[in-house]
Amino acid sequence: MLRSFSRANTKPEFLLQSKRRPSGGAITISVFSSAVAQNQASLTPITSTLLQKCNSLAQAKLIHQQLLVQGLYQDFTTRLVSAYLTHNAPSHSISILERLTPSTSVVFCWNTIIRRSLRLGFSHDVLSLFRRMLRLHCPPDHYTFPFVLKACGEPPSFRSGAAVHAVVSTTGFDSNVFVCNALVAMYARCGELDDARQMFEEMHDKGICDIVSWNSIVAAYTQSRDAKNAVELFRIMTNDSEIHPDIVSLVNVLPACGSLGASLHGMQLHAFALRRGLFEDVFVGNALMDMYAKCRMIEQANKVFESMEVKDVVSWNAMVTGYSQAGRFEEALGLFEKMREEKIELDVVSWSAVIAGYAQKGHGYEALGVFRQMQLCGSKPNVVTLVSVLSGCASIAALLQGKETHCYAIKCVLNYDWNDPGEDLMVINGLIDMYAKCKSTNVARLMFDSVAPSDRNVVTWTVMIGGYAQHGEANDALKLFSEMLQEGNSMKPNTFTICCALMACAHLAALRFGKQIHAYILRNRYESVMLFMENCLIDMYSKSGDIHAARVVFDNMQHRNSVSWTSLLTGYGMHGYGEEAIKVLDDMRAAGFVPDGITFLVLLYVCSHSGMVDQGIRFFESMHTEYSVTPELDHYACMVDLLGRAGRFGQALELVHSMPMEPTAIVWIALLSGCRIHGNVELGEYAAAQLQELGSENDGSYTLLSNIYANARRWRDVARVRSLMKYSGVKKRPGCSWVQGKKGTATFYVGDRSHPQFEQIYKLLADLIQRIKAIGFVPETNCALHDVDDEEKGDLLFEHSEKLALAYGILVSTRGVPIHITKNLRVCSDCHNAFTYISMIIDNEIILRDSSRFHHFKSGSCSCRGYW
């Protein structure tokens, strides 16, 4: 490049065209030539002015040329470097610097070029320039290292940062406070918190820490979500008489207090800011609002907001987000509308806060509406916005809108090289969750599999496992949870992952797997979040047939909430232990918990399944009179079920007609179920007609009516119901039972012969039936819904799935060990009667869970006492 400037007689065209009015730059260049000819001593100020006034790269090159021609190049190199940088020609500047002898001014020029690259975001160029500087034996100074170290953290490059640290140590800058502060910040940005802390401790031991050092390490812990250490370090800092916390100190530590929910620490910091006169700063005010909001002290946050003389958009956003996160969405929406009225420029945080609030409340359509307004206003969504929109789609199962959002994410967010991989993964996790909750688990699994195993985080695993568990694919959920825990996978499940797995166990009644998860919880010490998991364990043990283990978990809880009590009440109700449930209610009241609508719903369920009719009626009447709880549709449905099971059809029908809301399908199905138990054909037909008017296509209602007709031996009506089902496209779910064996779970359907041991199973079952017939068992042939003779009906009943599951359970179980069977439909009365007799001739307790409740068969009796 320098050779191209050495042609002495080259003159630009604009200097030769004297007839035209010269520009200011041309006049300046002419003055430069005159100054050289007249007086070289006065050259310096004139040339400095020339370099400052040149307004194009061409003019800078001309001055460079003239300096070479006049032999004045060495006197103006640093100014020439600056001129080239001003006109975005760093390569020219570097070419000059590479030919200069290292000096203080040359180092200054290198620093200028490095700082320019850093400002423009060219971190890789910064490191390249630093390496070139070292190769030229140009010694970096205490200004160079902070720029280079900052580049190592954006994006994080621990290897490069450690290499620069080595250069710092060899060049003697390891005691320079500016350089050491930059090292602390670099290690923090690279996620190496231990190295950052070690660097800080070395500085502290040398006595060179200043306020920036303390702020850097506190910020490092806050950004790494280690709020406890951040608050502790701030406390130590305030005890140091030589260090005086400033605005940055408060802004760094207040988010940590919010994360901990440490309202006391936050209030102390608020008082500290007032004493030091720091509260007037808008950044401190915003941080205080955010902290109070995270501590669920929204009123205190509002007081801070109202007292702030100067508010920016961040201040408004903090309050909108705070109200939204506190569940006070009306206030959040009101504040958002006030921002629009006062013409405050809404940014992406403002829009995202409102979208997230709607999504959290389950108002998906409103969230989508705000998202459209945001786009019309020209505000570009960020990752948080898209995740909130996807959450809104998931809350209302809006698959079409979810797919549209997916397309938008592909076009505007995903698959760009400059994207933060962590942000891309946030969107993918949101997509997996959306597809799973919209019941497109196959698409969700494709999204999950598209993420490399090494790139998945705990949220990726959790949303997929949760999607399976919540939509009836519990086997897939437990299989995926097992893969997560496989040897070689370092991913540790969090509370939500474990609770999703326990939910799947509860759905399958997979007691053995549930116990293994319980053991995993105890081994891995999840003490800080045990309440949530203990509630899930109570639910899992209750639904898996071990109500005694559920009670043990409950009794050993250090803290309980209303969910704990309700879960235990529900468990006792499912197992038909009504008296124990009432005692739990008394204990709950004594502990200071007031029954709410959910509690009463559980109590009515308990009474319905325990034959406690009068007690249930008293509970229903006391809801409004004693506890000011207004009965809702589900409470009325439970009462109809309670009265129907007891055969009090007059009271049940009167209650249906007096309901303050229109009865829905759930109410009529409850009444129809009672009609089946007591054979009330006329009322059963009336309930079925009401269901047909509502357009109900539940296969269970058709089956109940068919059972009523079959019990009355009205076979033509049975055939008519079946024809109606076929015409309406309603398919009856096939009966299915599964039982836990030593080598896993075995599943059986009616007349199933697919199991490898089916011959042994049928042989044992035939032997059992013969033995119980000898002691009084008589098949209930009315359970076979076919117009055939009783002998053939007996053969049909023989092959029911729960009987096959029991025979297999006896084959593979040790004597004395309970046999756990689960059926997807209600157990028929013939199988119930057969199990009661079989429990008299075997040493195993039979625990059967059907679609309604649990039955514990032991020594010739069932826990339901015939009331089911």
Residue pairs with C-beta under 8 A, 6 or more apart in sequence:
1 91
1 92
1 95
2 68
2 95
2 96
2 99
5 61
5 64
5 65
5 68
6 65
6 68
7 65
8 69
10 65
12 58
12 62
14 22
14 23
14 26
15 26
15 29
15 30
22 30
24 53
24 55
25 53
25 54
25 55
25 56
25 59
28 49
28 50
28 53
28 54
29 50
29 59
29 62
29 63
29 66
31 46
31 50
32 46
32 47
32 50
32 63
32 66
33 66
35 42
35 43
35 46
35 47
36 43
36 66
36 70
36 72
40 72
43 72
44 75
47 63
47 67
47 72
47 76
47 79
48 76
48 79
50 63
51 60
51 63
51 76
51 79
51 80
51 82
51 83
52 83
54 60
54 62
54 63
54 83
56 87
57 84
57 87
57 88
57 89
60 80
60 83
60 84
60 86
60 87
60 89
60 92
61 92
63 80
63 83
64 73
64 80
67 73
67 76
67 80
73 80
77 96
77 100
77 105
77 109
78 105
78 106
78 108
78 109
80 96
81 93
81 96
81 97
81 109
81 112
81 113
82 109
82 112
84 90
84 92
84 93
84 96
85 93
85 112
85 113
85 116
90 113
90 116
90 117
93 109
93 113
94 113
94 129
94 132
97 106
97 109
97 110
97 113
97 136
97 138
98 132
98 136
100 106
102 136
102 137
102 138
102 139
106 138
107 138
107 139
107 140
107 141
107 144
110 129
110 133
110 138
110 140
110 144
111 141
111 143
111 144
111 147
113 129
114 126
114 129
114 130
114 133
114 144
114 147
114 148
115 147
117 123
117 125
117 126
117 129
117 151
118 126
118 147
118 150
118 151
121 154
123 151
123 152
123 154
123 155
123 157
126 147
126 148
126 151
127 148
127 151
127 152
127 157
127 160
130 140
130 144
130 148
130 164
133 140
133 144
134 140
134 167
139 171
140 148
140 167
140 171
142 173
142 176
142 178
142 179
143 178
145 164
145 167
145 168
145 173
145 176
145 178
145 179
145 182
146 178
146 179
146 181
146 182
148 164
149 161
149 164
149 179
149 182
149 183
149 185
149 186
150 182
150 185
150 186
152 158
152 160
152 161
152 164
152 186
152 189
152 190
153 161
153 185
153 186
153 188
153 189
153 190
154 189
156 189
156 190
156 191
157 190
158 187
158 190
158 191
158 192
161 183
161 186
161 187
161 190
164 186
165 183
168 174
168 179
168 183
173 179
174 180
175 206
175 208
176 208
177 203
177 208
177 209
177 210
177 212
177 213
180 199
180 202
180 203
180 208
180 213
181 210
181 212
181 213
181 216
183 199
184 196
184 199
184 200
184 203
184 213
184 216
184 217
184 220
185 196
185 216
185 219
185 220
187 193
187 195
187 196
187 199
187 220
188 196
188 216
188 217
188 219
188 220
188 223
188 224
191 224
193 220
193 221
193 224
193 226
196 216
196 217
196 220
197 217
197 220
200 209
200 213
200 216
200 217
203 209
203 213
204 213
209 243
210 243
211 243
211 244
211 245
211 246
211 248
211 249
214 233
214 237
214 240
214 243
214 245
214 249
215 246
215 248
215 249
215 252
217 233
218 230
218 233
218 234
218 237
218 249
218 252
218 253
218 256
219 252
221 227
221 229
221 230
221 233
221 256
222 230
222 252
222 253
222 255
222 256
222 259
225 259
227 255
227 256
227 257
227 259
227 260
227 262
228 256
228 260
230 252
230 253
230 256
231 253
231 256
231 257
231 260
231 262
231 265
234 245
234 249
234 252
234 253
234 256
237 243
237 245
237 249
238 245
238 272
245 272
245 276
246 278
247 278
247 281
247 283
247 284
250 269
250 272
250 273
250 278
250 284
250 287
251 283
251 284
251 287
253 269
254 266
254 269
254 284
254 287
254 288
254 290
254 291
255 287
255 290
255 291
255 294
256 262
257 263
257 265
257 266
257 269
257 291
257 295
258 266
258 290
258 291
258 292
258 293
258 294
258 295
259 294
261 294
261 295
261 296
262 295
263 292
263 295
263 297
266 288
266 291
266 292
266 295
267 300
269 288
269 291
270 279
270 288
270 304
272 278
273 279
273 284
273 288
278 284
279 285
279 288
280 309
282 308
282 310
282 311
282 312
282 314
282 315
285 304
285 305
285 308
285 311
285 315
286 312
286 314
286 315
286 318
288 301
288 304
289 301
289 304
289 305
289 315
289 318
289 319
289 322
290 301
290 318
290 321
290 322
292 298
292 300
292 301
292 304
292 322
293 301
293 318
293 319
293 321
293 322
293 323
293 325
293 326
294 322
294 325
296 326
298 322
298 323
298 326
298 328
301 318
301 319
301 322
302 319
305 311
305 315
305 318
305 319
308 315
313 339
313 344
313 345
313 346
313 347
313 349
313 350
314 349
316 335
316 339
316 344
316 350
317 347
317 349
317 350
317 353
319 332
319 335
320 332
320 335
320 336
320 339
320 350
320 353
320 354
321 332
321 349
321 353
321 356
322 332
323 329
323 331
323 332
323 335
323 357
324 332
324 353
324 354
324 356
324 357
324 360
327 360
327 361
329 357
329 358
329 360
329 361
332 353
332 354
332 357
333 354
333 357
336 350
336 353
336 354
339 346
339 350
340 346
346 377
346 379
347 379
348 379
348 380
348 381
348 382
348 384
348 385
351 370
351 371
351 373
351 374
351 379
351 381
351 385
352 381
352 382
352 384
352 385
352 388
354 370
355 367
355 370
355 371
355 374
355 385
355 388
355 389
355 392
356 367
356 384
356 388
356 391
358 364
358 366
358 367
358 370
358 392
359 367
359 388
359 389
359 391
359 392
359 395
360 391
362 395
362 396
363 392
363 395
364 392
364 393
364 394
364 395
364 396
364 398
364 401
365 392
365 396
365 398
366 392
367 388
367 389
367 391
367 392
368 389
368 392
368 393
368 398
368 401
371 381
371 385
371 389
371 392
374 381
374 385
375 381
380 412
381 389
381 412
383 413
383 423
383 426
383 427
384 426
386 405
386 408
386 409
386 413
386 427
386 430
387 426
387 427
387 429
387 430
389 405
390 402
390 405
390 427
390 430
390 431
390 433
390 434
391 430
391 433
391 434
392 398
393 399
393 401
393 402
393 405
393 434
393 438
394 402
394 433
394 434
394 436
394 437
394 438
395 437
397 437
397 438
397 439
398 438
399 435
399 438
399 440
402 431
402 434
402 435
402 438
405 434
406 431
406 434
409 427
409 431
413 419
413 423
413 424
413 427
414 424
414 427
414 428
415 424
421 455
425 451
425 455
425 456
425 457
425 459
425 460
428 447
428 450
428 451
428 460
429 457
429 459
429 460
429 463
431 444
431 447
432 444
432 447
432 448
432 460
432 463
432 464
432 467
433 444
433 463
433 466
433 467
435 441
435 443
435 444
435 447
435 467
436 444
436 463
436 464
436 466
436 467
436 468
436 470
436 471
437 467
437 470
437 471
439 471
441 467
441 468
441 471
441 473
441 476
444 463
444 464
444 467
445 464
448 456
448 460
448 464
451 460
453 489
456 491
457 491
458 491
458 492
458 493
458 494
458 497
461 480
461 484
461 491
461 493
461 497
462 493
462 494
462 496
462 497
462 500
464 480
465 477
465 480
465 481
465 484
465 497
465 500
465 501
465 504
466 477
466 496
466 497
466 500
466 503
468 474
468 476
468 477
468 480
468 504
469 477
469 500
469 501
469 503
469 504
469 507
470 500
470 503
472 507
474 503
474 504
474 505
474 507
474 508
474 510
475 504
475 508
477 500
477 501
477 503
477 504
478 501
478 504
478 505
478 508
478 510
478 513
481 493
481 497
481 500
481 501
481 504
483 489
484 491
484 493
484 497
485 493
485 520
492 524
493 501
495 526
495 529
495 532
495 533
498 517
498 520
498 521
498 526
498 533
498 536
499 532
499 533
499 536
501 517
502 514
502 517
502 533
502 536
502 537
502 539
502 540
503 536
503 539
503 540
504 510
505 511
505 513
505 514
505 517
505 540
505 544
506 514
506 539
506 540
506 542
506 543
506 544
507 543
508 738
508 745
508 822
509 543
509 544
509 545
509 820
509 822
509 849
510 544
510 740
510 745
511 541
511 544
511 545
511 546
511 740
511 820
512 740
514 537
514 540
514 541
514 544
518 537
521 530
521 533
521 537
526 533
530 557
530 558
531 557
531 559
531 560
531 561
531 564
534 553
534 554
534 557
534 564
535 561
535 563
535 564
535 567
537 550
537 553
538 550
538 553
538 554
538 564
538 567
538 568
538 571
539 550
539 567
539 570
539 571
541 547
541 549
541 550
541 553
541 571
542 550
542 567
542 568
542 570
542 571
542 574
542 575
543 571
543 574
543 849
544 820
545 818
545 820
545 847
545 849
545 854
547 571
547 572
547 574
547 575
547 577
547 854
550 567
550 568
550 571
551 568
554 560
554 564
554 567
554 568
557 564
560 591
562 593
562 596
562 598
562 599
565 584
565 587
565 588
565 591
565 593
565 599
566 598
566 599
566 602
568 584
569 581
569 584
569 585
569 588
569 599
569 602
569 603
569 606
570 602
570 605
570 606
572 578
572 580
572 581
572 584
572 606
573 581
573 602
573 605
573 606
573 609
573 610
573 853
574 609
574 853
574 854
575 853
575 854
575 856
575 863
576 609
576 610
576 853
576 854
576 855
576 863
576 864
576 865
576 867
576 868
577 610
577 863
578 606
578 607
578 609
578 610
578 611
578 612
578 615
579 610
581 603
581 606
581 610
582 606
582 612
582 615
585 595
585 599
585 603
588 595
588 599
589 595
594 627
595 603
595 627
595 629
596 627
596 629
597 623
597 629
597 630
597 632
597 635
600 619
600 620
600 623
600 627
600 629
600 631
600 635
601 634
601 635
601 638
603 616
603 619
604 616
604 619
604 620
604 635
604 638
604 639
604 642
605 638
606 612
607 613
607 615
607 616
607 619
607 642
608 616
608 638
608 641
608 642
608 645
609 852
609 853
609 864
609 867
609 868
610 867
611 645
611 646
611 865
611 867
613 642
613 643
613 646
613 648
616 638
616 639
616 642
617 639
617 642
620 631
620 635
620 639
623 629
623 630
623 631
623 635
624 630
624 631
633 659
633 661
633 664
633 666
633 667
634 666
636 655
636 656
636 659
636 661
636 663
636 667
637 666
637 667
637 670
638 670
639 652
639 655
640 652
640 655
640 656
640 667
640 670
640 671
640 674
641 670
641 673
641 674
643 649
643 651
643 652
643 655
643 674
644 652
644 670
644 671
644 673
644 674
644 675
644 677
645 673
645 674
645 677
645 867
646 674
647 674
647 677
647 678
649 671
649 674
649 675
649 678
649 680
649 683
652 671
652 674
653 671
653 683
656 663
656 667
656 671
659 667
663 690
664 694
665 691
665 694
665 696
665 698
665 701
668 687
668 688
668 690
668 691
668 694
668 696
668 701
669 687
669 691
669 696
669 698
669 700
669 701
669 704
671 683
671 687
672 684
672 687
672 688
672 691
672 701
672 704
672 705
672 708
673 704
674 680
675 681
675 683
675 684
675 687
675 704
675 708
676 684
676 704
676 707
676 708
676 711
679 708
679 711
679 712
680 708
681 708
681 709
681 712
681 714
684 704
684 705
684 708
685 705
688 701
688 704
688 705
691 698
691 701
697 728
697 729
697 730
698 730
699 725
699 730
699 731
699 732
699 733
702 721
702 724
702 725
702 730
702 732
703 732
705 721
706 718
706 721
706 722
706 785
707 785
709 715
709 717
709 718
709 721
710 718
710 782
710 785
711 782
715 787
718 785
718 787
725 731
725 732
733 824
733 825
734 749
734 750
735 749
735 750
735 800
735 801
735 802
735 823
735 824
735 825
736 747
736 748
736 749
736 801
736 823
736 824
736 825
737 747
737 748
737 801
737 802
737 804
737 805
737 821
737 822
737 823
737 824
738 745
738 746
738 747
738 748
738 805
738 821
738 822
739 745
739 746
739 748
739 805
739 806
739 808
739 809
739 819
739 820
739 821
739 822
740 809
740 820
741 808
741 809
741 812
741 813
742 812
742 813
743 812
746 755
746 805
746 808
748 755
748 801
748 804
748 805
748 808
749 801
750 799
750 800
750 801
751 799
752 758
752 799
752 801
752 804
753 762
755 761
755 808
757 808
757 811
760 811
761 804
761 807
761 808
761 811
762 804
762 807
764 807
764 810
764 811
765 798
765 803
765 804
765 806
765 807
766 798
768 807
768 810
768 838
768 841
769 777
769 798
769 834
771 841
772 834
772 837
772 838
772 840
772 841
775 837
775 840
775 841
776 837
777 833
777 834
777 837
779 790
779 793
779 794
779 797
779 830
779 834
780 797
780 828
780 829
780 830
780 833
781 790
781 793
781 794
781 797
781 830
783 793
783 797
783 828
783 829
783 830
783 831
784 792
784 793
784 794
784 796
784 797
786 792
786 793
786 796
788 796
797 803
797 828
797 830
797 831
800 828
800 830
800 831
801 823
802 821
802 823
802 827
802 831
802 835
802 848
803 831
803 834
805 821
805 823
806 819
806 821
806 835
806 838
806 846
809 819
809 820
809 821
809 844
809 846
810 819
810 842
810 844
813 819
813 844
815 843
815 844
816 843
816 844
817 844
818 844
818 845
818 846
818 847
819 844
819 845
819 846
819 847
820 847
820 849
821 846
821 847
821 848
821 849
822 848
822 849
822 850
823 848
823 849
823 850
823 851
824 851
825 850
825 851
826 850
826 851
826 852
827 848
827 850
827 855
832 855
832 862
832 868
835 846
835 848
835 855
835 857
835 862
836 857
836 860
836 861
836 862
837 860
838 846
838 857
839 845
839 846
839 857
839 858
839 859
839 860
839 861
840 859
840 860
845 856
845 857
845 858
846 855
846 856
846 857
846 858
847 854
847 855
847 856
847 857
848 854
848 855
848 857
849 855
852 868
853 864
853 868
854 863
855 862
855 863
855 864
855 868
856 862
856 863
